[in-house]
């Protein structure tokens, strides 16, 4: 199946700093999503972004499907941004609805 | 709109027991998923379904069974529970929006999770 790797695996930021999280995938995708899992375990969708760039407040994401990667940018980080960030992609061999998650980036924002 | 509802939230099983995790969604989504998340790890796909009567294996299906008799419900059955099945289980659903590249309907909506411990 499709392989999804994220980097870095762990990240510690001072409040107010910016960061870039990366997601690499091994096959073409038509379905790519970014999620935030908060410290209580809840999974919240941030972006549906199989290609192009989107922005939502301090967060933005870019997917370059031809080069098989996606980036999540967090600007002016806040302690509430802490948690684990996952990208998830649709496997073309599952009709793109077989959604596989990446390894995750654990972010800790300290005051 | 309750979204995706999972029950139970917590359960402790003895080795060899069986149980069913329930998942219901009220958004009329065609696609439903079961994932497991081991401590400190990512989510692994167990089974998924693209509609009533249609299910398919994910990355880690062994030890589990599913059925999809209605659009709303997607129960996950654990037979002969083993300590290796200790995990948090998440159910999710989405809608087959078209075109796939641009439709936000394909966004996964998750339930709150079910924490299972097998002793």
Interface residues (C-beta under 8 A of the other chain):
Chain A: X1 X30 X31 X33 X35 X41 X42 X43 X45 X48 X50 X51 X86 X88 X90 X94 X95 X96 X97 X98 X99 X100 X101 X102 X103 X104
Chain B: X31 X33 X35 X41 X42 X43 X44 X45 X48 X50 X56 X58 X59 X88 X90 X92 X94 X96 X100 X101 X102 X104 X106 X107 X108 X109 X110 X112 X113
